[in-house]
C-alpha cells in the first residue's frame, strides 16, 4: 500500500513539473510570436511610407 502511494505521489510530482515547464515555454513562445508580429507590422508600415 505504501509503495503504491509513493509511486502515485512521484507521478503526480513529475506531471506537475512537466506542466509547469510546458506553461512557461508556451508563454515565452507566445511573447516571441507577438514581438515578431509587431516588428513585421512596423517594417510593413515603414515600407508603405517609402
N, CA, C and O atoms as a GROMACS GRO file, in nm:
protein
  200
    1UNK      N    1   0.082  -0.120   0.000
    1UNK     CA    2   0.000   0.000   0.000
    1UNK      C    3   0.086   0.126   0.000
    1UNK      O    4   0.061   0.220  -0.076
    2UNK      N    5   0.188   0.129   0.085
    2UNK     CA    6   0.275   0.246   0.093
    2UNK      C    7   0.351   0.267  -0.037
    2UNK      O    8   0.371   0.381  -0.079
    3UNK      N    9   0.394   0.158  -0.102
    3UNK     CA   10   0.468   0.169  -0.227
    3UNK      C   11   0.381   0.230  -0.337
    3UNK      O   12   0.428   0.312  -0.416
    4UNK      N   13   0.254   0.191  -0.341
    4UNK     CA   14   0.163   0.244  -0.442
    4UNK      C   15   0.139   0.393  -0.418
    4UNK      O   16   0.133   0.470  -0.514
    5UNK      N   17   0.125   0.434  -0.295
    5UNK     CA   18   0.106   0.575  -0.262
    5UNK      C   19   0.230   0.655  -0.302
    5UNK      O   20   0.219   0.763  -0.359
    6UNK      N   21   0.348   0.602  -0.271
    6UNK     CA   22   0.472   0.670  -0.307
    6UNK      C   23   0.484   0.685  -0.458
    6UNK      O   24   0.523   0.791  -0.507
    7UNK      N   25   0.449   0.581  -0.531
    7UNK     CA   26   0.455   0.586  -0.677
    7UNK      C   27   0.358   0.690  -0.732
    7UNK      O   28   0.392   0.766  -0.823
    8UNK      N   29   0.239   0.695  -0.678
    8UNK     CA   30   0.140   0.792  -0.725
    8UNK      C   31   0.184   0.935  -0.696
    8UNK      O   32   0.166   1.024  -0.780
    9UNK      N   33   0.241   0.958  -0.580
    9UNK     CA   34   0.289   1.091  -0.545
    9UNK      C   35   0.404   1.132  -0.638
    9UNK      O   36   0.412   1.247  -0.681
   10UNK      N   37   0.492   1.037  -0.669
   10UNK     CA   38   0.603   1.065  -0.760
   10UNK      C   39   0.551   1.100  -0.900
   10UNK      O   40   0.599   1.195  -0.962
   11UNK      N   41   0.455   1.024  -0.948
   11UNK     CA   42   0.398   1.052  -1.080
   11UNK      C   43   0.330   1.187  -1.081
   11UNK      O   44   0.343   1.262  -1.178
   12UNK      N   45   0.258   1.220  -0.976
   12UNK     CA   46   0.192   1.350  -0.967
   12UNK      C   47   0.294   1.464  -0.965
   12UNK      O   48   0.273   1.566  -1.030
   13UNK      N   49   0.404   1.446  -0.893
   13UNK     CA   50   0.507   1.550  -0.888
   13UNK      C   51   0.572   1.569  -1.025
   13UNK      O   52   0.594   1.683  -1.067
   14UNK      N   53   0.602   1.461  -1.094
   14UNK     CA   54   0.663   1.471  -1.227
   14UNK      C   55   0.567   1.538  -1.325
   14UNK      O   56   0.609   1.623  -1.404
   15UNK      N   57   0.439   1.501  -1.320
   15UNK     CA   58   0.340   1.562  -1.408
   15UNK      C   59   0.327   1.712  -1.378
   15UNK      O   60   0.316   1.793  -1.471
   16UNK      N   61   0.328   1.748  -1.252
   16UNK     CA   62   0.320   1.889  -1.215
   16UNK      C   63   0.438   1.969  -1.266
   16UNK      O   64   0.421   2.079  -1.318
   17UNK      N   65   0.558   1.914  -1.252
   17UNK     CA   66   0.677   1.982  -1.304
   17UNK      C   67   0.671   1.996  -1.455
   17UNK      O   68   0.706   2.101  -1.510
   18UNK      N   69   0.627   1.890  -1.523
   18UNK     CA   70   0.618   1.895  -1.669
   18UNK      C   71   0.520   2.002  -1.715
   18UNK      O   72   0.552   2.080  -1.804
   19UNK      N   73   0.401   2.007  -1.655
   19UNK     CA   74   0.302   2.105  -1.697
   19UNK      C   75   0.343   2.247  -1.661
   19UNK      O   76   0.310   2.340  -1.734
   20UNK      N   77   0.414   2.266  -1.552
   20UNK     CA   78   0.466   2.399  -1.518
   20UNK      C   79   0.570   2.443  -1.620
   20UNK      O   80   0.571   2.558  -1.663
   21UNK      N   81   0.657   2.350  -1.660
   21UNK     CA   82   0.758   2.381  -1.761
   21UNK      C   83   0.692   2.411  -1.895
   21UNK      O   84   0.729   2.506  -1.964
   22UNK      N   85   0.593   2.330  -1.932
   22UNK     CA   86   0.525   2.348  -2.060
   22UNK      C   87   0.452   2.482  -2.064
   22UNK      O   88   0.448   2.547  -2.168
   23UNK      N   89   0.394   2.524  -1.952
   23UNK     CA   90   0.326   2.652  -1.944
   23UNK      C   91   0.424   2.766  -1.963
   23UNK      O   92   0.395   2.863  -2.033
   24UNK      N   93   0.540   2.755  -1.901
   24UNK     CA   94   0.643   2.859  -1.913
   24UNK      C   95   0.693   2.870  -2.057
   24UNK      O   96   0.708   2.980  -2.109
   25UNK      N   97   0.720   2.757  -2.120
   25UNK     CA   98   0.767   2.756  -2.258
   25UNK      C   99   0.660   2.815  -2.350
   25UNK      O  100   0.692   2.889  -2.443
   26UNK      N  101   0.535   2.782  -2.325
   26UNK     CA  102   0.426   2.836  -2.407
   26UNK      C  103   0.415   2.986  -2.397
   26UNK      O  104   0.391   3.054  -2.498
   27UNK      N  105   0.431   3.039  -2.277
   27UNK     CA  106   0.424   3.185  -2.260
   27UNK      C  107   0.540   3.254  -2.330
   27UNK      O  108   0.521   3.359  -2.391
   28UNK      N  109   0.660   3.197  -2.322
   28UNK     CA  110   0.774   3.256  -2.390
   28UNK      C  111   0.756   3.252  -2.542
   28UNK      O  112   0.791   3.347  -2.611
   29UNK      N  113   0.702   3.141  -2.592
   29UNK     CA  114   0.678   3.128  -2.735
   29UNK      C  115   0.576   3.230  -2.781
   29UNK      O  116   0.593   3.292  -2.887
   30UNK      N  117   0.469   3.249  -2.704
   30UNK     CA  118   0.367   3.347  -2.739
   30UNK      C  119   0.426   3.487  -2.741
   30UNK      O  120   0.394   3.567  -2.829
   31UNK      N  121   0.510   3.518  -2.644
   31UNK     CA  122   0.572   3.651  -2.638
   31UNK      C  123   0.660   3.675  -2.760
   31UNK      O  124   0.657   3.782  -2.819
   32UNK      N  125   0.739   3.574  -2.798
   32UNK     CA  126   0.824   3.588  -2.917
   32UNK      C  127   0.739   3.609  -3.042
   32UNK      O  128   0.774   3.688  -3.129
   33UNK      N  129   0.629   3.537  -3.050
   33UNK     CA  130   0.539   3.550  -3.166
   33UNK      C  131   0.482   3.692  -3.173
   33UNK      O  132   0.476   3.750  -3.281
   34UNK      N  133   0.440   3.746  -3.060
   34UNK     CA  134   0.386   3.882  -3.057
   34UNK      C  135   0.491   3.983  -3.099
   34UNK      O  136   0.461   4.077  -3.173
   35UNK      N  137   0.614   3.965  -3.053
   35UNK     CA  138   0.721   4.058  -3.090
   35UNK      C  139   0.748   4.051  -3.240
   35UNK      O  140   0.768   4.154  -3.304
   36UNK      N  141   0.750   3.930  -3.295
   36UNK     CA  142   0.772   3.915  -3.440
   36UNK      C  143   0.661   3.982  -3.519
   36UNK      O  144   0.688   4.046  -3.621
   37UNK      N  145   0.538   3.969  -3.475
   37UNK     CA  146   0.426   4.034  -3.545
   37UNK      C  147   0.440   4.185  -3.540
   37UNK      O  148   0.415   4.253  -3.640
   38UNK      N  149   0.479   4.239  -3.426
   38UNK     CA  150   0.494   4.384  -3.414
   38UNK      C  151   0.606   4.437  -3.503
   38UNK      O  152   0.591   4.541  -3.566
   39UNK      N  153   0.717   4.365  -3.507
   39UNK     CA  154   0.829   4.407  -3.592
   39UNK      C  155   0.789   4.398  -3.739
   39UNK      O  156   0.822   4.488  -3.817
   40UNK      N  157   0.719   4.293  -3.777
   40UNK     CA  158   0.675   4.280  -3.917
   40UNK      C  159   0.581   4.393  -3.953
   40UNK      O  160   0.591   4.449  -4.063
   41UNK      N  161   0.490   4.427  -3.864
   41UNK     CA  162   0.398   4.538  -3.891
   41UNK      C  163   0.473   4.670  -3.902
   41UNK      O  164   0.444   4.751  -3.990
   42UNK      N  165   0.570   4.692  -3.814
   42UNK     CA  166   0.649   4.814  -3.818
   42UNK      C  167   0.724   4.825  -3.951
   42UNK      O  168   0.728   4.932  -4.010
   43UNK      N  169   0.783   4.716  -3.997
   43UNK     CA  170   0.854   4.717  -4.125
   43UNK      C  171   0.758   4.738  -4.242
   43UNK      O  172   0.792   4.807  -4.338
   44UNK      N  173   0.638   4.680  -4.233
   44UNK     CA  174   0.540   4.697  -4.339
   44UNK      C  175   0.496   4.843  -4.349
   44UNK      O  176   0.485   4.898  -4.458
   45UNK      N  177   0.471   4.906  -4.234
   45UNK     CA  178   0.432   5.048  -4.232
   45UNK      C  179   0.544   5.134  -4.287
   45UNK      O  180   0.520   5.227  -4.364
   46UNK      N  181   0.668   5.104  -4.248
   46UNK     CA  182   0.782   5.182  -4.297
   46UNK      C  183   0.797   5.165  -4.449
   46UNK      O  184   0.832   5.261  -4.518
   47UNK      N  185   0.772   5.046  -4.500
   47UNK     CA  186   0.784   5.023  -4.644
   47UNK      C  187   0.673   5.095  -4.719
   47UNK      O  188   0.695   5.140  -4.831
   48UNK      N  189   0.556   5.106  -4.661
   48UNK     CA  190   0.446   5.174  -4.728
   48UNK      C  191   0.472   5.323  -4.740
   48UNK      O  192   0.427   5.386  -4.836
   49UNK      N  193   0.544   5.380  -4.645
   49UNK     CA  194   0.574   5.524  -4.648
   49UNK      C  195   0.682   5.556  -4.749
   49UNK      O  196   0.686   5.667  -4.802
   50UNK      N  197   0.769   5.460  -4.777
   50UNK     CA  198   0.882   5.484  -4.867
   50UNK      C  199   0.838   5.487  -5.011
   50UNK      O  200   0.921   5.506  -5.100
   0.00000   0.00000   0.00000
